[in-house]
Amino acid sequence: MLTNTKKMLLDAQANGYAVPAFNIHNLETVQAVAETAEALRSPVILAATPGTFSYAGRDYIQTIAETAAANCTVPVALHLDHHEQIDDIRASLALGTKSVMIDASHHPFAENTAIVEEVVHYARQKDATVEAELGRLSGQEDDLVVNQADAYYTDPDAAKDFVEKTGIDSLAVAIGTAHGLYSSEPKIDFDRLAEIQKRVSIPLVLHGASGIPEQDVRKCIELGCTKVNIATELKIPFSNQLRHYLTENPKASDPRKYMAPAKEAMKKIIEDKILMCMSNGRY
């Protein structure tokens, strides 16, 4: 069955690894993530944005994720990624989702705190864990677009205050990463991350990990990031392989045929990221 993320992230924090959170969109992408995680004995988080739920249906995604979890012996969580509407979060919690992210980072500190507190209060009644963000990542995540000029880094002292006031289970930090692929090598503020780690005891979350060199991700894990989000790097091989198959087979019309190689291409990246997070063999 689906689980919340509390136990898996605390285990990762205690044992020096991270749990990968892969953005999924449909049946095939859920299967690719769950099957690879099971094969590598890795806990895994199926992350879905509001756009994914709008596309596939909140109840469909919930049911597909529940089936994936039932077919796995490793822990599997369905996580609401970058949700801004409390009503959407309530709808998924009512369906049985156990892990949510409320993203009110575009609001001033006091308003962000108040919104997150409300979500935490409701989530506790549903045995669900809550992630929130302080600071904003530039780039695009689904329909959420943040211009470089509007991005700002997480303040370590504010992070401590934010965590104490809200009671969240994990904190997404802005330390120089961005959503989407990077046009140049990202400059991650490791010193800032280290200062946040000193002040905050809960697991930290690294968003925008697609395209970050493995050694930099590993350093972020050393400095407290126990959840690593990957989205764009999964979509590209899937769509490239699908495009290649249909180009090579212009008369192909059977989704069972052209989806299979796309899933396999995605699985290769999922395996690489699980190994990067060092979450393989943990269960």
LOZA-858981 format. One record per atom (N, C-alpha, C, CB): residue in one letter; x, y, z. Coordinates in steps of 0.2 Angstrom, whole numbers, plus 2048, in hexadecimal, padded with zeros to 3 digits. Glycine has a CB too. Example, Ala and Ser with C-alpha at 12.3 -4.5 7.8 and 13.67 -1.06 7.14 Angstrom:
a8427E4827/a83E7EA827/a8427F0827/a8397EA82D/s8407F5823/s8447FB824/s840800827/s8467FD81D/
! end
This chain:
m8047FA800/m800800800/m804806800/m7FB800806/l80180C7FE/l8058127FE/l807814805/l8018187FA/t80D817806/t80F81980D/t81082180C/t81581680F/n811824812/n81382B813/n81B82B812/n81082F819/t81E831812/t825831811/t829832817/t82683680C/k82683281D/k829833823/k82F82E824/k824834829/k82D828825/k831823827/k837822821/k82E81C828/m83582281B/m83A821816/m83F827816/m83782180F/l83D82D817/l842833817/l84683381D/l83E839816/l843831823/l847831829/l84C82B829/l84383082F/d84B825825/d850820825/d855823820/d84C81A822/a85382681B/a859829816/a85D82E81A/a85582C810/q85A83281E/q85E837822/q863833827/q85983B826/a86082E82A/a86582A82F/a86A82682B/a860826833/n869825825/n86E820822/n87282381C/n86A81A820/g87182981B/g87582D816/g87382C80E/g87C82B817/y86D82B80D/y86B82A806/y86582F805/y86A823804/a86282F7FF/a85C8337FD/a85782E7FA/a85E8397F9/v8518307FB/v84C82C7F7/v84A8307F1/v84582B7FC/p84A82D7EB/p8498317E5/p8418327E4/p84B82D7DF/a83F8377E2/a8388397E0/a83883A7D9/a83683F7E5/f8348367D5/f8348367CE/f82D8397CC/f83582F7CB/n82D83E7C8/n8278407C5/n82483B7C0/n8288477C2/i81D8397C2/i81A8357BD/i8148387BA/i81782F7C1/h8118357B5/h80C8397B1/h8068347AF/h80F83C7AB/n80882E7AF/n8038297AC/n8058227AE/n8028297A4/l80181D7AC/l8028167AE/l8098147AC/l7FD8127AA/e80B8157A6/e8128137A4/e8188167A8/e81381579D/t81781C7AA/t81D81F7AE/t81C81D7B5/t81C8277AE/v81781B7B8/v8168187BF/v8198117BE/v80F8187C1/q81880D7B9/q81A8077B9/q8228077B8/q8178037B3/a82580B7B4/a82C80C7B3/a82F80D7BA/a82E8117AE/v82D8127BE/v8308147C4/v82F80E7C9/v82C81A7C7/a82980B7CA/a8288067CF/a82C8007CE/a8208057D0/e82C7FE7C8/e82F7F87C6/e8377F87C7/e82E7F67BF/t8397FE7C5/t8417FF7C6/t8427FF7CD/t8438057C2/a83E8037D1/a8408037D9/a83F7FC7DC/a83B8087DC/e83A7F87DA/e83A7F27DD/e8407ED7DB/e8337EE7DA/a8427EE7D5/a8487EA7D3/a84E7EC7D6/a8497EB7CB/l84F7F27D8/l8557F57DB/l8547F57E3/l8577FB7D9/r84E7F37E5/r84D7F37ED/r84E7FA7F0/r8517EE7F0/s84B7FF7EC/s84B8067EE/s8448087F0/s84E80A7E9/p84480C7F6/p83D8107F7/p83D8157F2/p83E8137FE/v8368177F0/v83681B7EB/v82F8207EC/v8358187E4/i8308267E9/i82A82B7EA/i82882C7E3/i82C8317ED/l82182B7E2/l81E82D7DB/l81B8347DC/l8188287D9/a81E8387D9/a81C8407DA/a8188427D4/a8228447DA/a8138457D5/a80E8477D0/a80C84F7D1/a8088437D0/t80D8537CC/t80B85A7CC/t80485B7CB/t80F85E7C7/p8018617CD/p7FA8627CB/p7F88617C4/p7F886A7CD/g7FD8637BF/g7FC8617B8/g7FB85A7B6/g8028647B4/t7FF8567BA/t7FE84F7B9/t7F784C7BB/t80384B7BD/f7F584F7C1/f7EE84D7C3/f7E88507BE/f7ED8507CA/s7EA8567BC/s7E58597B7/s7E48547B1/s7E78607B5/y7EA8527AE/y7EB84E7A8/y7E78477A9/y7F284D7A6/a7E98447AE/a7E783D7AF/a7E283B7B4/a7ED8397B2/g7E08407B8/g7DB83F7BD/g7DE83D7C4/g7D683A7BB/r7DC8417C9/r7DE8407D0/r7DD8387D2/r7DC8457D5/d7D78367D1/d7D582F7D3/d7D982A7CF/d7CD82E7D2/y7DA82B7C8/y7DE8267C4/y7E58267C7/y7DE8297BD/i7E882B7C8/i7EF82B7CA/i7EF8287D1/i7F28327CB/q7EB8297D5/q7EB8267DC/q7EA81F7DB/q7E58297E0/t7E681C7D7/t7E58157D6/t7EB8127D3/t7DE8147D2/i7ED8157CE/i7F38127CB/i7F98117D0/i7F58167C5/a7FA8177D4/a7FF8177D9/a7FE8117DE/a80081D7DC/e7F88107E0/e7F680B7E5/e7F88047E3/e7EF80C7E7/t7F68037DC/t7F87FD7D9/t7FF7FC7D9/t7F57FC7D2/a8038017D7/a80A8007D7/a80D7FE7DE/a80D8077D4/a80B8027E3/a80D8007EA/a80B7F97EC/a80A8057EE/a8057F77EA/a8037F07EC/a8087EB7E8/a7FC7EF7EA/n80A7EC7E3/n80F7E87DF/n8167E87E1/n80E7E97D7/c8187ED7E6/c81E7EE7E8/c81F7EB7EF/c8217F57E7/t8257E97F1/t8277E77F8/t82B7ED7FB/t82A7E17F8/v82D7F27F7/v8317F87F9/v82C7FD7FB/v8367FA7F4/p82D8027FF/p829807801/p82880C7FB/p82B80C807/v82180D7F9/v81F8127F4/v81B8177F6/v81C80E7EE/a81C81D7F5/a8188237F7/a8158277F1/a81B8287FC/l80F8297F1/l80D82D7EC/l80D8347EF/l80582C7E9/h8108397EC/h81283F7EF/h80F8457EA/h8198407F0/l80B84A7ED/l80984F7E9/l80E8557E9/l8038537ED/d8118567E3/d81685A7E1/d8148617DF/d81B8577DC/h8178667E3/h81586D7E1/h80E86F7E1/h81986F7DB/h80A86D7E5/h80386E7E6/h8028757E9/h7FF8697E9/e7FE8797E6/e7FD8807E9/e7F68817EC/e7FE8857E4/q7F187D7EA/q7EA87D7EB/q7E98787F1/q7E687C7E5/i7E687B7F7/i7E58767FC/i7DF8727FB/i7E387B803/d7DA8747F7/d7D586F7F5/d7D78697F1/d7D08737F1/d7DC86A7ED/d7DF8647E9/d7E385F7EE/d7E48677E4/i7E68627F3/i7E985E7F8/i7E485A7FC/i7EE8627FD/r7DF85D7FE/r7DA85A802/r7D78547FE/r7D485F804/a7D68567F7/a7D38507F3/a7D784A7F3/a7D28537EC/s7DE84B7F2/s7E28457F2/s7E38427F9/s7E98477EF/l7E38467FE/l7E3843805/l7DD83F806/l7E484880A/a7D7841804/a7D183D804/a7D1836800/a7CB841802/l7D58367FB/l7D68307F7/l7DB82B7FA/l7D88327F0/g7DF82E7FE/g7E4829802/g7EB82B801/g7E38237FF/t7EC8317FD/t7F38337FD/t7F6835804/t7F48397F8/k7FD833805/k80083480B/k80683880B/k80282D80E/s80783C806/s80D840806/s80B846801/s81383C803/v80C84C804/v80A852800/v80F857800/v803855802/m81085B7FB/m8138617FB/m80F8677FA/m8198617F6/i80F86C7FF/i80B8727FE/i8108777FC/i807874804/d81087A7F6/d81587F7F4/d8118867F4/d81787E7ED/a81388A7FA/a8118907FB/a8178957FB/a80C891801/s81C8937F8/s8228977F8/s82289D7F4/s8288927F5/h81D89E7F0/h81C8A57ED/h8198AA7F1/h8188A47E6/h8178A87F7/h8148AD7FC/h8198AF801/h80E8A9800/p8188B5804/p81C8B7809/p81D8B280F/p81A8BE80C/f8228B3813/f8238AE818/f81D8AC81C/f8298B081C/a81A8B181F/a8158B0824/a80F8AD820/a8128B7826/e80D8AF81A/e8088AB817/e8098A4815/e8068B0810/n8108A3812/n81289C811/n811898817/n81989D80F/t81389B81D/t813897823/t80C895825/t81689B829/a80789A824/a800899826/a7FD893822/a7FC89F826/i7FE89481B/i7FC88F817/i7FE888818/i7FD89180F/v805887819/v80888181B/v80587E821/v80F88181B/e804882826/e80288082D/e7FB87D82C/e801886832/e7F7880827/e7F087D826/e7F0876823/e7EC882822/v7F587681E/v7F586F81B/v7F886A820/v7FA870815/v7FD86C824/v800867829/v7FA86582D/v80586A82D/h7F6869830/h7F1867834/h7EC862831/h7ED86E837/y7EA86482B/y7E585F828/y7E9858826/y7E3862822/a7EF859824/a7F3852822/a7F484E828/a7F985481F/r7F585182E/r7F684C834/r7F0848835/r7F785183A/q7EA84A833/q7E4847835/q7E3841830/q7DE84B834/k7E784182A/k7E783C825/k7ED837825/k7E683F81E/d7F283882A/d7F883482B/d7FC836825/d7F782D82B/a7FC83C823/a80083E81D/a80684381F/a7FC841818/t80C84281B/t81184781C/t81184D818/t81884381B/v81485281A/v814858816/v81B85B815/v81085E81A/e81C85D80E/e82286080C/e82086780A/e82585D806/a82486C80C/a82387380A/a829876807/a820877810/e82987C804/e82F87F801/e830886804/e82E87F7F9/l836888805/l83888F807/l83D891802/l83A88F80E/g83C8967FF/g8408987F9/g83D8957F3/g8488957FA/r83F8987ED/r83C8967E7/r8418947E2/r83889B7E4/l84088E7DE/l84488C7D9/l84288F7D2/l8448847D8/s8478917CE/s8458947C8/s84488E7C3/s84B8997C5/g8418907BD/g84088B7B8/g8388897B8/g8448857B9/q8378837B4/q8308817B4/q82F87A7B6/q82E8827AC/e82A8797BA/e8278737BD/e8208727BB/e8298727C4/d81F86F7B5/d81886E7B3/d8158757B1/d81386B7B9/d8108777B4/d80D87E7B3/d8108847B7/d80587E7B3/l8148827BC/l8178877C0/l81E8897BD/l8188837C7/v81E8907BC/v8238937B9/v8268987BD/v8228967B2/v82D8987BF/v83089D7C3/v8368A07BF/v83289A7CA/n8358A77BE/n83B8AA7BA/n8418AA7BF/n8398B17B8/q8478AB7BC/q84D8AB7C0/q84D8B17C4/q8538AC7BB/a84A8B77C2/a84A8BD7C6/a8458BC7CD/a8478C37C2/d8418B77CC/d83C8B67D2/d83E8B07D7/d8358B47CF/a8448AD7D5/a8468A77D9/a84B8AA7DE/a84B8A37D5/y84A8A77E4/y84E8A97EA/y8508A37EE/y84B8AF7EE/y8568A47F2/y85989E7F5/y85589E7FC/y86089F7F6/t8568987FF/t853897806/t85889A80B/t85288F807/d85589E810/d8598A1815/d85989C81B/d8568A7817/p85F89A81D/p860895822/p85C896829/p867893824/d85C89C82B/d85989E831/d85189E830/d85B8A5833/a84F8A182A/a8488A0829/a845899828/a8468A4822/a84A895826/a84888E825/a84788B82C/a84E88A822/k84B88C831/k84A88A838/k84388C83B/k85088C83C/d84289283A/d83C89583C/d836892839/d83C89D83B/f836891832/f83188E82E/f82F887830/f83388F827/v834883831/v83387C833/v83087C83A/v83A878833/e83288083F/e830880846/e828882846/e83488484A/k827887842/k82088A842/k81B88583E/k82089183F/t81D882839/t81887E835/t818877837/t81A87E82E/g81D87483A/g81D86D83B/g81D868835/g81786B83F/i82086A830/i82086682A/i82586182B/i82386B824/d82585C827/d829856827/d82F856823/d825850825/s82F85A81D/s83585B819/s835862816/s835855814/l83B864815/l83B86B812/l83F86B80B/l83F870817/a83C86E806/a83F86F800/a843876800/a83986F7FA/v8498757FE/v84D87B7FF/v84F87E7F8/v854879803/a8508847F7/a8538877F1/a85A8897F2/a84E88E7EF/i85E8857EF/i8668867F0/i8698877E9/i8698807F4/g8668897E4/g86988A7DD/g8678857D8/g8708897DE/t8638807DA/t86087B7D5/t85A87F7D1/t85E8757D8/a85887C7CC/a85287E7C8/a84E8797C5/a8558837C3/h84887A7C3/h8448757C0/h8468757B9/h83C8767C1/g84586F7B5/g84786E7AE/g84E86D7AE/g8458757AB/l85186D7A7/l85886C7A6/l85C8727A7/l85986879F/y8628727A8/y8668787A9/y86A87A7A3/y86C8777AF/s86A8807A1/s86D88379B/s87588379D/s86B889799/s8778847A3/s87E8847A5/s87E8807AC/s88188B7A6/e88487E7AE/e88587A7B4/e88287E7BA/e88D8797B5/p87E87B7BE/p87B87E7C3/p8808807C9/p87587A7C6/k87F8857CC/k8848877D2/k8808867D8/k88788E7D1/i8818807DB/i87D87F7E1/i8818827E7/i87D8777E2/d87D8857EC/d8808887F2/d8808837F7/d87B88F7F4/f88587F7F7/f88687A7FC/f88787D803/f88C8767FB/d88A883804/d88B88680A/d88488880D/d89088C80A/r88088A809/r87988C80C/r87688680E/r875890806/l87688080A/l87387A80C/l876877813/l874875806/a87C878814/a87F87681A/a87D87A820/a88787781A/e87C88081F/e879885824/e872883826/e87988C822/i86E881820/i86787F821/i867878825/i86387E81B/q86B874824/q86C86D827/q86D86E82E/q871869824/k871873830/k873874837/k86D87783B/k87987A838/r86887A838/r86387D83B/r85C87983B/r862884839/v85C875836/v856871835/v857869836/v85387282E/s85386683A/s85485F83B/s85085A837/s85285D843/i84B85D833/i84785982F/i84A857828/i84085C82E/p848852825/p84B85181E/p84A857819/p84884B81B/l84F858815/l84F85D810/l84E85A809/l856861810/v84B85E805/v84985C7FE/v84D8607F9/v84285C7FD/l85085C7F4/l85385F7EE/l84F85F7E8/l85A85C7ED/h84C8657E6/h8488657E0/h84D8677DA/h84286B7E1/g84A8667D4/g84E8687CF/g8558647CE/g85086F7CF/a85485D7CF/a85B8597CF/a85C8577C8/a85A8537D3/s8588587C3/s8598557BC/s85F8597B9/s8538567B7/g8648567B7/g86A8597B4/g86F85B7B9/g86885F7B0/i86E85A7BF/i87485C7C4/i8798567C4/i87185D7CB/p87F8587C4/p8848527C4/p88384E7CA/p88B8557C4/e8858487CA/e8848437CF/e8888457D5/e88683C7CD/q88E8477D5/q8928497DA/q88F84F7DE/q89984B7D8/d88B8537DB/d8888597DE/d8818567E2/d88685E7D9/v87E8527DF/v87884F7E2/v87A84B7E8/v87484A7DE/r8808477E8/r8828437EE/r8848487F3/r88883F7EB/k88784E7F1/k8898537F7/k8838567FA/k88D8597F4/c87E8577F6/c8778597F9/c8758547FE/c87285B7F4/i87584E7FC/i873848801/i877848807/i8748417FD/e87E849807/e88284A80C/e88084F811/e88984B80A/l87D85580E/l87B85B812/l87485B813/l87D86180E/g870855813/g86A854816/g864854812/g86885A81A/c86585380B/c860852806/c85E84B806/c8628557FF/t858849808/t856842808/t851840803/t85484080F/k84F845800/k84A8447FA/k84D8487F4/k8438467FC/v84D8457EE/v8508487E8/v84B8477E3/v8578457E6/n84984D7E0/n84384D7DB/n84684D7D4/n83F8537DC/i8438487D0/i8468487C9/i83F8487C5/i84A8417C8/a83F84C7C0/a83984C7BB/a83C84D7B4/a8358537BD/t83F8527B2/t8418537AB/t84584E7A8/t84485A7AA/e84A84B7AC/e84E8467A9/e84A83F7A7/e8548457AE/l84483F7AA/l8408397A9/l83C83A7A2/l83C8377AE/k83A8407A1/k83584179C/k839841795/k83284879C/i83F843795/i84384378F/i84483C78C/i84A847790/p84783878F/p84883178C/p84282E78A/p84C82D791/f83D82E78E/f83682B78C/f83482E786/f83182D792/s834835785/s83183877F/s836837779/s83083F780/n83C83777A/n841835775/n84082E772/n848836777/q83F829776/q83F823774/q838821771/q83F81E77A/l833825773/l82C824770/l82C827769/l827828774/r83082D768/r830830762/r83482C75D/r834837763/h83A829760/h83E82575B/h83A81F759/h84482375F/y83681C75D/y83281675B/y82D817756/y82F812761/l82A81D757/l82481F752/l82782174B/l820824755/t82D82474C/t831826745/t833820742/t83682B747/e83681B745/e838815742/e832810740/e83D811747/n82D811743/n82780D742/n821811741/n825808748/p82181573B/p81B81A73A/p81481773A/p81D81D733/k814810739/k80D80E739/k80B80B73F/k80C808733/a80F80B744/a80E80974B/a80780C74E/a81480A750/s803808751/s7FD80B754/s7FB80875A/s7F780A74F/d7FF80375D/d7FE800763/d802803769/d7FF7F8762/p7FE80676E/p802809773/p806804777/p7FD80C778/r8047FE777/r8087F877B/r80E7F7778/r8047F277B/k80F7F9771/k8157F876E/k81A7FE76F/k8147F6766/y81780476D/y81C80A76D/y81D80C774/y81980F769/m81980B779/m81A80D780/m820809783/m81480D784/a820802782/a8257FE785/a82C801785/a8257F7782/p82F80277F/p83680577F/p83780B782/p838805777/a83180F782/a832816786/a83381578D/a82C81A784/k82F810790/k82F80E797/k83680C798/k82A809799/e839807794/e840805795/e84580A795/e842800790/a84480F791/a849815791/a849819797/a84881A78B/m84381A79A/m84281D7A0/m8458197A6/m83A81F7A2/k8448137A6/k84680E7AB/k84E80F7AC/k8458077AA/k8528107A7/k8598117A7/k85B8177AB/k85C8117A0/i85781D7AA/i8588237AE/i8568227B5/i8558297AB/i85181E7B6/i84E81D7BD/i8548197C1/i8488197BD/e8568147BE/e85C8107C1/e8628147C3/e85E80A7BC/d8648197BE/d86A81D7BF/d8688227C5/d86B8217B9/k8628247C6/k8618297CB/k8608257D2/k85A82D7CA/i85D81F7D2/i85D81C7D8/i86481A7DB/i8598157D7/l8698187D6/l8708177D8/l87381E7DA/l8748147D2/m8718237D7/m87482A7D9/m87282B7E0/m87282F7D4/c86C82A7E2/c86982B7E9/c86B8267EE/c86182C7E8/m86E8217EC/m87181C7F0/m86B8187F4/m87681E7F5/s8658187F1/s85F8157F4/s85E80E7F3/s8598197F3/n86280B7EE/n8628047EC/n8648007F2/n8668037E6/g8607FA7F2/g8627F57F7/g8607F77FE/g8697F47F7/r85C7FC7FF/r85A7FE806/r8547FA809/r858806806/y8517F6805/y84B7F2808/y84B7EC804/y8447F6806/
! end
